[in-house]
Amino acid sequence: MWKRAFVGAATAAAALRRPFPSLIRGATSSSSSNSISSAVNSMLLRSLKDHYLEVAKMNMPPKVGPPSPFTIVKGALDSNGPVLKRNYGDEEITIYVMRLAANDDEDGDGGGGGGVIDQLFIHVDVSKPNQNECLMFLCGLYEDALGIHSVSMRPKLQESGGGYLLVPSQYAGPSFADLDESMRDAFHSYIEERGINDLFKFLQAWLYVKEHRNLLRWFKTMGLFIDGKKPPTPSS
Protein backbone atom coordinates (compact mmCIF):
# COMPACT_ATOMS: atom_id res chain seq x y z
CA MET A 1 0.00 0.00 0.00
CA TRP A 2 2.73 2.47 1.01
CA LYS A 3 4.89 1.51 -1.99
CA ARG A 4 2.05 2.11 -4.44
CA ALA A 5 1.31 5.50 -2.91
CA PHE A 6 4.94 6.63 -3.05
CA VAL A 7 5.30 5.41 -6.64
CA GLY A 8 2.25 7.45 -7.59
CA ALA A 9 3.66 10.52 -5.89
CA ALA A 10 7.07 10.05 -7.53
CA THR A 11 5.49 9.71 -10.98
CA ALA A 12 3.58 12.93 -10.46
CA ALA A 13 6.74 14.69 -9.26
CA ALA A 14 8.66 13.52 -12.33
CA ALA A 15 6.03 15.10 -14.54
CA LEU A 16 6.97 18.50 -13.12
CA ARG A 17 10.52 18.13 -14.44
CA ARG A 18 9.57 17.36 -18.08
CA PRO A 19 10.03 20.16 -20.67
CA PHE A 20 6.70 21.66 -21.70
CA PRO A 21 5.87 24.45 -24.15
CA SER A 22 5.77 27.76 -22.33
CA LEU A 23 2.13 28.33 -23.25
CA ILE A 24 0.91 25.30 -21.30
CA ARG A 25 3.61 25.05 -18.60
CA GLY A 26 1.59 26.85 -15.93
CA ALA A 27 -1.54 24.76 -16.37
CA THR A 28 0.39 21.49 -16.50
CA SER A 29 2.39 22.36 -13.38
CA SER A 30 -0.82 23.08 -11.53
CA SER A 31 -2.28 19.79 -12.71
CA SER A 32 0.81 17.87 -11.53
CA SER A 33 0.68 19.54 -8.13
CA ASN A 34 -2.93 18.50 -7.79
CA SER A 35 -1.92 14.93 -8.65
CA ILE A 36 0.70 14.93 -5.89
CA SER A 37 -1.79 16.32 -3.38
CA SER A 38 -4.35 13.72 -4.39
CA ALA A 39 -1.81 10.91 -4.01
CA VAL A 40 -0.80 12.09 -0.54
CA ASN A 41 -4.42 12.42 0.56
CA SER A 42 -5.19 8.97 -0.79
CA MET A 43 -2.23 7.49 1.07
CA LEU A 44 -3.25 9.17 4.33
CA LEU A 45 -6.90 8.17 3.99
CA ARG A 46 -5.93 4.55 3.35
CA SER A 47 -3.69 4.54 6.42
CA LEU A 48 -6.40 6.08 8.61
CA LYS A 49 -8.93 3.54 7.37
CA ASP A 50 -6.57 0.61 7.98
CA HIS A 51 -5.86 1.77 11.52
CA TYR A 52 -9.56 2.39 12.18
CA LEU A 53 -10.42 -1.16 11.09
CA GLU A 54 -7.56 -2.57 13.16
CA VAL A 55 -8.74 -0.78 16.31
CA ALA A 56 -12.37 -1.74 15.61
CA LYS A 57 -11.36 -5.43 15.73
CA MET A 58 -9.82 -5.13 19.21
CA ASN A 59 -11.49 -7.23 21.88
CA MET A 60 -13.02 -5.23 24.70
CA PRO A 61 -13.02 -6.45 28.32
CA PRO A 62 -16.22 -8.09 29.59
CA LYS A 63 -18.86 -5.55 30.51
CA VAL A 64 -18.94 -5.01 34.26
CA GLY A 65 -20.86 -2.66 36.51
CA PRO A 66 -19.40 -0.63 39.37
CA PRO A 67 -19.55 -2.04 42.89
CA SER A 68 -22.80 -1.11 44.62
CA PRO A 69 -23.78 1.54 45.62
CA PHE A 70 -21.61 3.45 43.10
CA THR A 71 -23.42 4.57 39.95
CA ILE A 72 -22.02 5.69 36.60
CA VAL A 73 -22.41 9.39 35.83
CA LYS A 74 -24.46 9.90 32.65
CA GLY A 75 -22.31 10.92 29.67
CA ALA A 76 -19.05 10.05 31.44
CA LEU A 77 -17.62 8.17 28.42
CA ASP A 78 -17.86 11.29 26.25
CA SER A 79 -16.50 13.85 28.73
CA ASN A 80 -13.58 14.52 31.05
CA GLY A 81 -15.87 14.88 34.04
CA PRO A 82 -16.72 12.53 36.89
CA VAL A 83 -17.15 8.80 36.30
CA LEU A 84 -18.82 7.51 39.47
CA LYS A 85 -20.93 8.85 42.32
CA ARG A 86 -22.35 7.44 45.54
CA ASN A 87 -23.84 8.62 48.80
CA TYR A 88 -22.31 7.70 52.14
CA GLY A 89 -24.43 8.96 55.00
CA ASP A 90 -24.83 12.68 54.34
CA GLU A 91 -21.79 12.72 52.03
CA GLU A 92 -21.73 12.71 48.24
CA ILE A 93 -18.63 11.01 46.87
CA THR A 94 -17.51 11.73 43.30
CA ILE A 95 -14.79 9.81 41.44
CA TYR A 96 -12.68 11.04 38.51
CA VAL A 97 -10.14 8.75 36.84
CA MET A 98 -7.33 8.78 34.32
CA ARG A 99 -4.47 6.48 33.35
CA LEU A 100 -1.46 6.89 35.64
CA ALA A 101 1.57 7.38 33.40
CA ALA A 102 4.40 4.94 34.03
CA ASN A 103 8.07 5.97 33.93
CA ASP A 104 8.95 3.04 31.66
CA ASP A 105 6.47 2.08 28.98
CA GLU A 106 7.11 -1.64 28.57
CA ASP A 107 4.59 -1.93 25.74
CA GLY A 108 6.26 0.83 23.75
CA ASP A 109 3.04 2.75 23.20
CA GLY A 110 4.33 5.94 24.80
CA GLY A 111 1.34 6.15 27.11
CA GLY A 112 -0.87 7.25 24.24
CA GLY A 113 -3.42 4.47 24.48
CA GLY A 114 -3.32 0.71 24.25
CA GLY A 115 -1.20 -1.54 26.41
CA VAL A 116 -2.01 -2.78 29.88
CA ILE A 117 -3.68 -0.40 32.32
CA ASP A 118 -2.32 -1.59 35.65
CA GLN A 119 -2.30 1.70 37.56
CA LEU A 120 -4.86 4.48 37.75
CA PHE A 121 -4.86 8.06 38.97
CA ILE A 122 -8.09 8.89 40.77
CA HIS A 123 -9.49 12.11 42.19
CA VAL A 124 -11.98 11.61 45.01
CA ASP A 125 -14.27 14.45 46.12
CA VAL A 126 -16.18 14.10 49.40
CA SER A 127 -18.79 16.84 49.84
CA LYS A 128 -21.49 17.54 52.42
CA PRO A 129 -24.68 19.62 52.14
CA ASN A 130 -24.58 23.22 53.35
CA GLN A 131 -20.78 23.29 53.16
CA ASN A 132 -18.92 25.30 50.53
CA GLU A 133 -15.80 23.17 50.58
CA CYS A 134 -15.14 19.50 49.99
CA LEU A 135 -12.43 17.04 50.91
CA MET A 136 -10.25 16.11 47.94
CA PHE A 137 -8.00 13.06 47.69
CA LEU A 138 -5.56 12.44 44.84
CA CYS A 139 -4.66 8.75 44.79
CA GLY A 140 -2.89 6.04 42.85
CA LEU A 141 -5.15 2.99 42.54
CA TYR A 142 -3.86 -0.50 41.82
CA GLU A 143 -5.48 -3.92 41.67
CA ASP A 144 -4.44 -4.74 45.22
CA ALA A 145 -3.54 -1.39 46.76
CA LEU A 146 -4.32 2.32 47.00
CA GLY A 147 -1.80 5.06 47.70
CA ILE A 148 -2.81 8.58 48.73
CA HIS A 149 -0.69 11.30 47.10
CA SER A 150 -2.41 14.29 48.70
CA VAL A 151 -5.45 15.34 50.72
CA SER A 152 -6.79 18.88 50.95
CA MET A 153 -9.86 21.07 51.39
CA ARG A 154 -11.05 22.96 48.33
CA PRO A 155 -14.12 24.74 46.95
CA LYS A 156 -16.85 22.46 45.65
CA LEU A 157 -16.71 21.76 41.93
CA GLN A 158 -19.47 23.08 39.72
CA GLU A 159 -21.30 20.49 37.61
CA SER A 160 -19.28 21.55 34.57
CA GLY A 161 -15.95 21.40 36.35
CA GLY A 162 -13.22 19.28 34.84
CA GLY A 163 -11.92 18.02 38.15
CA TYR A 164 -8.19 18.17 37.44
CA LEU A 165 -7.37 21.72 36.43
CA LEU A 166 -8.61 23.73 39.41
CA VAL A 167 -5.66 25.45 41.11
CA PRO A 168 -6.10 25.95 44.88
CA SER A 169 -6.30 29.64 45.82
CA GLN A 170 -5.48 29.00 49.48
CA TYR A 171 -3.16 26.88 51.59
CA ALA A 172 -3.72 23.25 50.60
CA GLY A 173 -2.21 21.69 53.71
CA PRO A 174 1.00 19.78 54.36
CA SER A 175 2.42 17.16 52.04
CA PHE A 176 0.76 13.83 52.74
CA ALA A 177 4.19 12.25 53.23
CA ASP A 178 4.91 14.79 55.99
CA LEU A 179 1.93 13.67 58.09
CA ASP A 180 2.72 11.24 60.88
CA GLU A 181 2.09 7.56 60.27
CA SER A 182 -1.02 7.32 62.46
CA MET A 183 -2.74 10.15 60.55
CA ARG A 184 -1.79 8.65 57.18
CA ASP A 185 -3.22 5.31 58.30
CA ALA A 186 -6.42 7.03 59.44
CA PHE A 187 -6.89 8.69 56.02
CA HIS A 188 -6.33 5.35 54.30
CA SER A 189 -9.02 3.81 56.53
CA TYR A 190 -11.32 6.75 55.69
CA ILE A 191 -10.93 6.05 51.95
CA GLU A 192 -11.24 2.28 52.33
CA GLU A 193 -14.42 2.62 54.40
CA ARG A 194 -16.07 4.42 51.47
CA GLY A 195 -15.30 1.62 49.03
CA ILE A 196 -12.67 3.37 46.92
CA ASN A 197 -10.23 0.44 47.12
CA ASP A 198 -12.76 -1.82 45.36
CA LEU A 199 -13.06 0.25 42.17
CA PHE A 200 -9.96 -0.86 40.25
CA LYS A 201 -11.52 -3.64 38.14
CA PHE A 202 -14.43 -1.49 37.00
CA LEU A 203 -12.38 1.66 36.35
CA GLN A 204 -9.74 -0.34 34.45
CA ALA A 205 -12.38 -1.81 32.11
CA TRP A 206 -14.12 1.57 31.81
CA LEU A 207 -10.87 3.26 30.73
CA TYR A 208 -10.22 0.59 28.09
CA VAL A 209 -13.65 1.27 26.59
CA LYS A 210 -13.24 5.06 26.77
CA GLU A 211 -9.80 5.03 25.13
CA HIS A 212 -11.06 2.64 22.43
CA ARG A 213 -14.00 4.95 21.64
CA ASN A 214 -11.74 8.02 21.59
CA LEU A 215 -9.27 6.35 19.23
CA LEU A 216 -11.99 5.24 16.82
CA ARG A 217 -13.50 8.73 16.89
CA TRP A 218 -10.10 10.32 16.19
CA PHE A 219 -9.39 8.14 13.13
CA LYS A 220 -12.92 8.73 11.80
CA THR A 221 -13.02 12.51 12.22
CA MET A 222 -9.48 12.87 10.85
CA GLY A 223 -10.44 10.85 7.77
CA LEU A 224 -13.61 12.87 7.22
CA PHE A 225 -11.62 16.10 7.40
CA ILE A 226 -8.97 14.94 4.91
CA ASP A 227 -11.74 13.69 2.61
CA GLY A 228 -13.55 17.04 2.83
CA LYS A 229 -16.63 15.70 4.58
CA LYS A 230 -18.34 17.03 7.68
CA PRO A 231 -18.30 14.79 10.77
CA PRO A 232 -21.71 13.84 12.21
CA THR A 233 -23.08 16.08 14.92
CA PRO A 234 -22.95 14.70 18.50
CA SER A 235 -26.74 14.28 18.53
CA SER A 236 -26.79 12.16 15.35
For each residue, the residues with C-beta under 8 A, 3 or more apart:
1: 4 5 43 46 47 50
2: 5 6 43
3: 6 7
4: 1 7 8
5: 1 2 8 9 39 40 42 43 46
6: 2 3 9 10 43
7: 3 4 10 11
8: 4 5 11 12 35 39 42
9: 5 6 12 13 36 39 40 43
10: 6 7 13 14
11: 7 8 14 15
12: 8 9 15 16 32 35 36 39
13: 9 10 16 17 32 36
14: 10 11 17 18
15: 11 12 18 28 32 35
16: 12 13 29 32 33
17: 13 14
18: 14 15
19:
20: 24 25 28
21: 24 25
22: 25
23:
24: 20 21 27 28
25: 20 21 22 28 29
26: 29 30
27: 24 30 31
28: 15 20 24 25 31 32
29: 16 25 26 32 33
30: 26 27 33 34
31: 27 28 34 35
32: 12 13 15 16 28 29 35 36
33: 16 29 30 36 37
34: 30 31 37 38
35: 8 12 15 31 32 38 39
36: 9 12 13 32 33 39 40
37: 33 34 40 41
38: 34 35 41 42
39: 5 8 9 12 35 36 42 43
40: 5 9 36 37 43 44
41: 37 38 44 45 226 227
42: 5 8 38 39 45 46
43: 1 2 5 6 9 39 40 46 47
44: 40 41 47 48 226
45: 41 42 48 49 223 226 227
46: 1 5 42 43 49 50
47: 1 43 44 50 51
48: 44 45 51 52 219 222 223 226
49: 45 46 52 53 219 223
50: 1 46 47 53 54
51: 47 48 54 55 219
52: 48 49 55 56 216 219 220 223
53: 49 50 56 57
54: 50 51 57 58
55: 51 52 58 212 215 216 219
56: 52 53 216
57: 53 54
58: 54 55 212
59:
60: 63 208 209 212
61: 64 204 205 208 209
62: 205
63: 60 205
64: 61 201 202 205
65: 72 202
66: 70 71 72 84 199 202
67: 70 195 198 199 202
68:
69: 86 87
70: 66 67 84 85 86 95 195 199 202
71: 66 84 85 86
72: 65 66 76 83 84
73: 76 81 82 83 84 85
74:
75: 78 79 81
76: 72 73 79 81 82 83 84 206
77: 206 209 210 213
78: 75 213 234
79: 75 76
80: 162 163 164
81: 73 75 76 96 160 161 162 163
82: 73 76 85 94 95 96 125 163
83: 72 73 76 95 96 97 203 206
84: 66 70 71 72 73 76 94 95 199 202 203
85: 70 71 73 82 92 93 94 95
86: 69 70 71 92 93 194 195
87: 69 91 92 93
88: 91 93 126 194
89:
90: 128 129
91: 87 88 126 127 128 194
92: 85 86 87 126 127 128
93: 85 86 87 88 124 125 126 194
94: 82 84 85 124 125 127 157
95: 70 82 83 84 85 122 123 124 196 199 203
96: 81 82 83 122 123 124 125 163 164
97: 83 120 121 122 123 141 203 206 207
98: 120 121 164 207
99: 111 117 119 120 121 207 211
100: 119 120 121 140
101: 111
102: 105 106 111 119
103:
104:
105: 102 108 109 110 111 115
106: 102 115
107: 114 115 116
108: 105
109: 105 112 113 114 115
110: 105
111: 99 101 102 105
112: 109
113: 109 211 214 215
114: 107 109 211
115: 105 106 107 109
116: 107
117: 99 120 204 207 208
118: 142 143 204
119: 99 100 102 140 141 142
120: 97 98 99 100 117 140 141 142 200 203 204 207
121: 97 98 99 100 138 139 140 141
122: 95 96 97 137 138 139 140 141 196 199 203
123: 95 96 97 136 137 138 139 163 164
124: 93 94 95 96 136 137 138 139 191 196
125: 82 93 94 96 134 135 136 156 157 163
126: 88 91 92 93 134 135 136 137 194
127: 91 92 94 131 134 135 156
128: 90 91 92 131 134
129: 90
130:
131: 127 128 134 156
132: 155 156
133: 153 154 155 156
134: 125 126 127 128 131 153 154 155 156 157
135: 125 126 127 151 152 153
136: 123 124 125 126 151 152 153 154
137: 122 123 124 126 148 150 151 187 191 196
138: 121 122 123 124 148 149 150 151
139: 121 122 123 124 146 147 148 149 191 196
140: 100 119 120 121 122 146 147 149
141: 97 119 120 121 122 146 196 197 199 200 203
142: 118 119 120 145 146 147 200
143: 118 200 201 204
144:
145: 142 197
146: 139 140 141 142 188 191 192 196 197
147: 139 140 142
148: 137 138 139 151 176 184 187 188 191
149: 138 139 140 176
150: 137 138 172 173 175 176
151: 135 136 137 138 148 173 176 187
152: 135 136 168 172 173
153: 133 134 135 136 172 173
154: 133 134 136 166 168 172
155: 132 133 134 166
156: 125 127 131 132 133 134
157: 94 125 134 161 163 166
158: 161
159:
160: 81
161: 81 157 158 166
162: 80 81 165 166
163: 80 81 82 96 123 125 157 166
164: 80 96 98 123
165: 162
166: 154 155 157 161 162 163
167:
168: 152 154 171 172
169:
170:
171: 168
172: 150 152 153 154 168
173: 150 151 152 153
174: 178 179
175: 150 178 179
176: 148 149 150 151 179 184 187
177:
178: 174 175
179: 174 175 176 183 184 187
180: 183 184
181: 184 185
182: 185 186
183: 179 180 186 187
184: 148 176 179 180 181 187 188
185: 181 182 188 189
186: 182 183 189 190
187: 137 148 151 176 179 183 184 190 191
188: 146 148 184 185 191 192
189: 185 186 192 193
190: 186 187 193 194
191: 124 137 139 146 148 187 188 194 196 197
192: 146 188 189 195 196 197
193: 189 190
194: 86 88 91 93 126 190 191
195: 67 70 86 192 198 199
196: 95 122 124 137 139 141 146 191 192 199
197: 141 145 146 191 192 200
198: 67 195
199: 66 67 70 84 95 122 141 195 196 202 203
200: 120 141 142 143 197 203 204
201: 64 143 204 205
202: 64 65 66 67 70 84 199 205 206
203: 83 84 95 97 120 122 141 199 200 206 207
204: 61 117 118 120 143 200 201 207 208
205: 61 62 63 64 201 202 208 209
206: 76 77 83 97 202 203 209 210
207: 97 98 99 117 120 203 204 210 211
208: 60 61 117 204 205 211 212
209: 60 61 77 205 206 212 213
210: 77 206 207 213 214
211: 99 113 114 207 208 214 215
212: 55 58 60 208 209 215 216
213: 77 78 209 210 216 217
214: 113 210 211 217 218
215: 55 113 211 212 218 219
216: 52 55 56 212 213 219 220
217: 213 214 220 221
218: 214 215 221 222
219: 48 49 51 52 55 215 216 222 223
220: 52 216 217 223 224 231
221: 217 218 224 225 231
222: 48 218 219 225 226
223: 45 48 49 52 219 220 226 227
224: 220 221 227 229 230 231
225: 221 222 228 229 231
226: 41 44 45 48 222 223
227: 41 45 223 224
228: 225
229: 224 225
230: 224
231: 220 221 224 225
232: 236
233: 236
234: 78
235:
236: 232 233
